[in-house]
Amino acid sequence: MWWIVVGGLILWVACAVPIAIIWGKAIARRDRADFEIRDQDWSAELARSIEAETDPETEK
C-alpha cells in the first residue's frame, strides 16, 4: 500500500512543478509589463523635470 502513497506524491510533484513554472512565467510577464509602464512614466517625468530646470524662461 505504501507504493500508492509514493506514486501519488510523485504524480503530484510531476504535475505541480510544470504548473508552478507556467504560473511563475505568467506572473513575471505581468510584472515586466507593469514595470515597463512605470519606467516610461518615470522617464517622461524626469525629462519634464530636466526641461523645466534648463528652460531659460523659468530661470528669470
MMTF fields as JSON, N, C-alpha, C and O atoms, coordinates in Angstrom:
{
  "mmtfVersion": "1.0.0",
  "mmtfProducer": "UNKNOWN",
  "numBonds": 239,
  "numAtoms": 240,
  "numGroups": 60,
  "numChains": 1,
  "numModels": 1,
  "chainsPerModel": [1],
  "groupsPerChain": [60],
  "chainIdList": ["A"],
  "bondAtomList": [4, 2, 8, 6, 12, 10, 16, 14, 20, 18, 24, 22, 28, 26, 32, 30, 36, 34, 40, 38, 44, 42, 48, 46, 52, 50, 56, 54, 60, 58, 64, 62, 68, 66, 72, 70, 76, 74, 80, 78, 84, 82, 88, 86, 92, 90, 96, 94, 100, 98, 104, 102, 108, 106, 112, 110, 116, 114, 120, 118, 124, 122, 128, 126, 132, 130, 136, 134, 140, 138, 144, 142, 148, 146, 152, 150, 156, 154, 160, 158, 164, 162, 168, 166, 172, 170, 176, 174, 180, 178, 184, 182, 188, 186, 192, 190, 196, 194, 200, 198, 204, 202, 208, 206, 212, 210, 216, 214, 220, 218, 224, 222, 228, 226, 232, 230, 236, 234],
  "bondOrderList": [1, 1, 1, 1, 1, 1, 1, 1, 1, 1, 1, 1, 1, 1, 1, 1, 1, 1, 1, 1, 1, 1, 1, 1, 1, 1, 1, 1, 1, 1, 1, 1, 1, 1, 1, 1, 1, 1, 1, 1, 1, 1, 1, 1, 1, 1, 1, 1, 1, 1, 1, 1, 1, 1, 1, 1, 1, 1, 1],
  "groupList": [{"groupName": "MET", "atomNameList": ["N", "CA", "C", "O"], "elementList": ["N", "C", "C", "O"], "formalChargeList": [0, 0, 0, 0], "bondAtomList": [1, 0, 2, 1, 3, 2], "bondOrderList": [1, 1, 2], "singleLetterCode": "M", "chemCompType": "L-PEPTIDE LINKING"}, {"groupName": "TRP", "atomNameList": ["N", "CA", "C", "O"], "elementList": ["N", "C", "C", "O"], "formalChargeList": [0, 0, 0, 0], "bondAtomList": [1, 0, 2, 1, 3, 2], "bondOrderList": [1, 1, 2], "singleLetterCode": "W", "chemCompType": "L-PEPTIDE LINKING"}, {"groupName": "ILE", "atomNameList": ["N", "CA", "C", "O"], "elementList": ["N", "C", "C", "O"], "formalChargeList": [0, 0, 0, 0], "bondAtomList": [1, 0, 2, 1, 3, 2], "bondOrderList": [1, 1, 2], "singleLetterCode": "I", "chemCompType": "L-PEPTIDE LINKING"}, {"groupName": "VAL", "atomNameList": ["N", "CA", "C", "O"], "elementList": ["N", "C", "C", "O"], "formalChargeList": [0, 0, 0, 0], "bondAtomList": [1, 0, 2, 1, 3, 2], "bondOrderList": [1, 1, 2], "singleLetterCode": "V", "chemCompType": "L-PEPTIDE LINKING"}, {"groupName": "GLY", "atomNameList": ["N", "CA", "C", "O"], "elementList": ["N", "C", "C", "O"], "formalChargeList": [0, 0, 0, 0], "bondAtomList": [1, 0, 2, 1, 3, 2], "bondOrderList": [1, 1, 2], "singleLetterCode": "G", "chemCompType": "PEPTIDE LINKING"}, {"groupName": "LEU", "atomNameList": ["N", "CA", "C", "O"], "elementList": ["N", "C", "C", "O"], "formalChargeList": [0, 0, 0, 0], "bondAtomList": [1, 0, 2, 1, 3, 2], "bondOrderList": [1, 1, 2], "singleLetterCode": "L", "chemCompType": "L-PEPTIDE LINKING"}, {"groupName": "ALA", "atomNameList": ["N", "CA", "C", "O"], "elementList": ["N", "C", "C", "O"], "formalChargeList": [0, 0, 0, 0], "bondAtomList": [1, 0, 2, 1, 3, 2], "bondOrderList": [1, 1, 2], "singleLetterCode": "A", "chemCompType": "L-PEPTIDE LINKING"}, {"groupName": "CYS", "atomNameList": ["N", "CA", "C", "O"], "elementList": ["N", "C", "C", "O"], "formalChargeList": [0, 0, 0, 0], "bondAtomList": [1, 0, 2, 1, 3, 2], "bondOrderList": [1, 1, 2], "singleLetterCode": "C", "chemCompType": "L-PEPTIDE LINKING"}, {"groupName": "PRO", "atomNameList": ["N", "CA", "C", "O"], "elementList": ["N", "C", "C", "O"], "formalChargeList": [0, 0, 0, 0], "bondAtomList": [1, 0, 2, 1, 3, 2], "bondOrderList": [1, 1, 2], "singleLetterCode": "P", "chemCompType": "L-PEPTIDE LINKING"}, {"groupName": "LYS", "atomNameList": ["N", "CA", "C", "O"], "elementList": ["N", "C", "C", "O"], "formalChargeList": [0, 0, 0, 0], "bondAtomList": [1, 0, 2, 1, 3, 2], "bondOrderList": [1, 1, 2], "singleLetterCode": "K", "chemCompType": "L-PEPTIDE LINKING"}, {"groupName": "ARG", "atomNameList": ["N", "CA", "C", "O"], "elementList": ["N", "C", "C", "O"], "formalChargeList": [0, 0, 0, 0], "bondAtomList": [1, 0, 2, 1, 3, 2], "bondOrderList": [1, 1, 2], "singleLetterCode": "R", "chemCompType": "L-PEPTIDE LINKING"}, {"groupName": "ASP", "atomNameList": ["N", "CA", "C", "O"], "elementList": ["N", "C", "C", "O"], "formalChargeList": [0, 0, 0, 0], "bondAtomList": [1, 0, 2, 1, 3, 2], "bondOrderList": [1, 1, 2], "singleLetterCode": "D", "chemCompType": "L-PEPTIDE LINKING"}, {"groupName": "PHE", "atomNameList": ["N", "CA", "C", "O"], "elementList": ["N", "C", "C", "O"], "formalChargeList": [0, 0, 0, 0], "bondAtomList": [1, 0, 2, 1, 3, 2], "bondOrderList": [1, 1, 2], "singleLetterCode": "F", "chemCompType": "L-PEPTIDE LINKING"}, {"groupName": "GLU", "atomNameList": ["N", "CA", "C", "O"], "elementList": ["N", "C", "C", "O"], "formalChargeList": [0, 0, 0, 0], "bondAtomList": [1, 0, 2, 1, 3, 2], "bondOrderList": [1, 1, 2], "singleLetterCode": "E", "chemCompType": "L-PEPTIDE LINKING"}, {"groupName": "GLN", "atomNameList": ["N", "CA", "C", "O"], "elementList": ["N", "C", "C", "O"], "formalChargeList": [0, 0, 0, 0], "bondAtomList": [1, 0, 2, 1, 3, 2], "bondOrderList": [1, 1, 2], "singleLetterCode": "Q", "chemCompType": "L-PEPTIDE LINKING"}, {"groupName": "SER", "atomNameList": ["N", "CA", "C", "O"], "elementList": ["N", "C", "C", "O"], "formalChargeList": [0, 0, 0, 0], "bondAtomList": [1, 0, 2, 1, 3, 2], "bondOrderList": [1, 1, 2], "singleLetterCode": "S", "chemCompType": "L-PEPTIDE LINKING"}, {"groupName": "THR", "atomNameList": ["N", "CA", "C", "O"], "elementList": ["N", "C", "C", "O"], "formalChargeList": [0, 0, 0, 0], "bondAtomList": [1, 0, 2, 1, 3, 2], "bondOrderList": [1, 1, 2], "singleLetterCode": "T", "chemCompType": "L-PEPTIDE LINKING"}],
  "groupTypeList": [0, 1, 1, 2, 3, 3, 4, 4, 5, 2, 5, 1, 3, 6, 7, 6, 3, 8, 2, 6, 2, 2, 1, 4, 9, 6, 2, 6, 10, 10, 11, 10, 6, 11, 12, 13, 2, 10, 11, 14, 11, 1, 15, 6, 13, 5, 6, 10, 15, 2, 13, 6, 13, 16, 11, 8, 13, 16, 13, 9],
  "groupIdList": [1, 2, 3, 4, 5, 6, 7, 8, 9, 10, 11, 12, 13, 14, 15, 16, 17, 18, 19, 20, 21, 22, 23, 24, 25, 26, 27, 28, 29, 30, 31, 32, 33, 34, 35, 36, 37, 38, 39, 40, 41, 42, 43, 44, 45, 46, 47, 48, 49, 50, 51, 52, 53, 54, 55, 56, 57, 58, 59, 60],
  "secStructList": [7, 2, 2, 2, 2, 2, 2, 2, 2, 2, 2, 2, 2, 2, 2, 2, 2, 2, 2, 2, 2, 2, 2, 2, 2, 2, 2, 2, 2, 2, 2, 2, 2, 2, 2, 2, 2, 2, 2, 2, 2, 2, 2, 2, 2, 2, 2, 2, 2, 2, 2, 2, 2, 2, 7, 4, 4, 4, 4, 7],
  "xCoordList": [0.8, 0.0, 0.84, 0.386, 2.052, 2.898, 3.204, 3.423, 3.222, 3.539, 2.44, 2.7, 1.206, 0.128, 0.415, 0.245, 0.843, 1.164, 2.351, 2.311, 3.4, 4.591, 4.235, 4.666, 3.452, 3.025, 2.198, 2.334, 1.336, 0.541, 1.412, 1.177, 2.412, 3.328, 4.134, 4.318, 4.609, 5.366, 4.475, 4.907, 3.243, 2.307, 2.008, 1.931, 1.84, 1.565, 2.734, 2.521, 3.956, 5.145, 5.277, 5.611, 5.017, 5.141, 4.151, 4.433, 3.011, 2.02, 2.229, 2.015, 2.645, 2.764, 3.93, 3.819, 5.027, 6.203, 5.927, 6.194, 5.411, 5.124, 4.075, 4.172, 3.079, 2.069, 2.713, 2.41, 3.604, 4.29, 5.177, 5.255, 5.838, 6.69, 5.846, 6.194, 4.744, 3.871, 3.275, 3.221, 2.834, 2.251, 3.299, 3.002, 4.51, 5.585, 5.933, 6.193, 5.942, 6.223, 5.131, 5.418, 3.88, 2.769, 2.864, 2.625, 3.212, 3.362, 4.535, 4.437, 5.638, 6.802, 6.464, 6.897, 5.698, 5.303, 4.434, 4.604, 3.503, 2.646, 3.467, 3.272, 4.384, 5.21, 6.13, 6.359, 6.655, 7.53, 6.75, 7.267, 5.522, 4.7, 4.392, 4.427, 4.09, 3.807, 5.05, 4.952, 6.205, 7.451, 7.735, 8.167, 7.499, 7.742, 6.882, 7.358, 5.622, 4.731, 5.237, 5.299, 5.604, 6.108, 7.426, 7.679, 8.272, 9.555, 9.347, 10.043, 8.399, 8.112, 7.565, 7.942, 6.676, 6.136, 7.252, 7.297, 8.155, 9.254, 10.177, 10.635, 10.453, 11.326, 10.714, 11.412, 9.426, 8.748, 8.774, 9.01, 8.532, 8.564, 9.973, 10.129, 10.979, 12.361, 12.705, 13.346, 12.284, 12.557, 11.881, 12.487, 10.636, 9.936, 10.652, 10.759, 11.138, 11.834, 13.13, 13.44, 13.88, 15.136, 14.863, 15.575, 13.841, 13.5, 13.082, 13.426, 12.348, 11.92, 13.114, 13.145, 14.091, 15.267, 16.161, 16.797, 16.228, 17.132, 16.438, 17.079, 15.129, 14.397, 14.795, 14.632, 15.322, 15.785, 14.654, 14.898, 13.44, 12.333, 11.958, 11.465, 12.173, 11.838, 12.955, 12.757, 14.108, 15.225, 15.219, 16.124, 14.23, 14.185, 13.96, 13.899],
  "yCoordList": [-1.21, 0.0, 1.271, 2.316, 1.191, 2.383, 2.9, 4.098, 2.01, 2.427, 3.32, 4.107, 3.205, 4.095, 5.518, 6.481, 5.641, 6.946, 7.56, 8.73, 6.775, 7.271, 7.639, 8.675, 6.792, 7.098, 8.365, 9.153, 8.567, 9.796, 11.027, 12.063, 10.908, 12.038, 12.348, 13.513, 11.318, 11.518, 12.165, 13.079, 11.701, 12.282, 13.738, 14.587, 14.024, 15.394, 16.313, 17.411, 15.875, 16.68, 16.839, 17.92, 15.771, 15.825, 16.803, 17.398, 16.978, 17.933, 19.336, 20.333, 19.407, 20.698, 21.524, 22.745, 20.887, 21.632, 22.351, 23.55, 21.692, 22.43, 23.525, 24.591, 23.263, 24.296, 25.499, 26.64, 25.251, 26.348, 27.13, 28.355, 26.45, 27.125, 28.001, 29.154, 27.458, 28.23, 29.428, 30.53, 29.213, 30.282, 31.355, 32.548, 30.936, 31.89, 32.721, 33.918, 32.098, 32.848, 33.863, 34.973, 33.496, 34.428, 35.616, 36.755, 35.354, 36.448, 37.343, 38.566, 36.75, 37.535, 38.398, 39.547, 37.857, 38.629, 39.821, 40.926, 39.591, 40.674, 41.749, 42.943, 41.313, 42.26, 43.043, 44.235, 42.377, 43.058, 44.143, 45.242, 43.852, 44.841, 46.016, 47.17, 45.724, 46.773, 47.634, 48.857, 47.0, 47.746, 48.64, 49.78, 48.142, 48.943, 50.199, 51.276, 50.074, 51.233, 52.243, 53.44, 51.748, 52.664, 53.289, 54.455, 52.529, 53.048, 54.158, 55.173, 53.974, 55.01, 56.267, 57.38, 56.097, 57.251, 57.988, 59.218, 57.229, 57.853, 58.599, 59.699, 58.001, 58.645, 59.94, 60.943, 59.923, 61.126, 62.217, 63.386, 61.838, 62.808, 63.383, 64.582, 62.545, 63.005, 63.975, 64.999, 63.661, 64.539, 65.889, 66.924, 65.899, 67.169, 67.959, 69.182, 67.264, 67.931, 68.57, 69.706, 67.847, 68.378, 69.555, 70.558, 69.442, 70.548, 71.783, 72.903, 71.592, 72.731, 73.394, 74.617, 72.609, 73.184, 73.924, 74.907, 73.479, 74.107, 75.104, 75.706, 75.298, 76.262, 77.67, 78.031, 78.485, 79.828, 80.733, 81.653, 80.507, 81.372, 81.129, 82.041, 79.95, 79.668, 80.113, 80.114, 80.484, 80.893, 82.38, 82.866, 83.119, 84.578, 84.939, 86.121],
  "zCoordList": [0.0, 0.0, 0.0, -0.467, 0.516, 0.561, -0.828, -1.009, -1.819, -3.185, -3.761, -4.671, -3.236, -3.684, -3.195, -3.943, -1.958, -1.389, -2.128, -2.508, -2.331, -3.032, -4.475, -4.98, -5.128, -6.503, -6.567, -7.503, -5.572, -5.515, -5.331, -5.953, -4.478, -4.266, -5.526, -5.876, -6.198, -7.442, -8.494, -9.197, -8.606, -9.568, -9.22, -10.108, -7.931, -7.5, -7.859, -8.373, -7.594, -7.916, -9.428, -9.913, -10.168, -11.625, -12.235, -13.275, -11.614, -12.125, -11.548, -12.238, -10.29, -9.62, -10.162, -10.271, -10.496, -10.962, -12.282, -12.363, -13.32, -14.559, -14.366, -14.973, -13.527, -13.267, -12.594, -12.94, -11.632, -10.951, -11.916, -11.823, -12.828, -13.809, -14.734, -14.988, -15.234, -16.132, -15.397, -15.941, -14.171, -13.37, -13.069, -13.133, -12.745, -12.482, -13.701, -13.582, -14.874, -16.101, -16.386, -16.834, -16.131, -16.35, -15.401, -15.803, -14.148, -13.183, -13.574, -13.472, -14.018, -14.434, -15.645, -15.727, -16.582, -17.769, -17.358, -17.874, -16.426, -15.946, -15.234, -15.461, -14.372, -13.637, -14.568, -14.361, -15.589, -16.549, -17.291, -17.49, -17.701, -18.396, -17.467, -17.893, -16.205, -15.232, -15.004, -14.904, -14.923, -14.735, -15.934, -15.762, -17.154, -18.352, -18.345, -18.705, -17.94, -17.881, -16.859, -17.138, -15.658, -14.628, -15.047, -14.745, -15.741, -16.194, -17.219, -17.183, -18.131, -19.126, -18.449, -18.814, -17.465, -16.734, -16.008, -16.013, -15.381, -14.645, -15.602, -15.293, -16.772, -17.754, -18.263, -18.411, -18.528, -19.005, -17.933, -18.241, -16.681, -15.585, -15.406, -15.171, -15.514, -15.395, -16.523, -16.286, -17.743, -18.878, -18.677, -18.953, -18.2, -17.935, -16.852, -16.935, -15.846, -14.755, -15.248, -14.89, -16.062, -16.597, -17.519, -17.472, -18.356, -19.249, -18.465, -18.842, -17.384, -16.572, -15.898, -15.762, -15.478, -14.817, -15.79, -15.409, -17.04, -18.008, -18.903, -19.765, -18.721, -19.543, -19.125, -17.96, -20.066, -19.69, -19.225, -18.444, -19.671, -19.248, -17.794, -17.131, -17.293, -15.893, -14.955, -13.74, -15.468, -14.621, -14.325, -13.647, -14.809, -14.594, -13.158, -12.821]
}
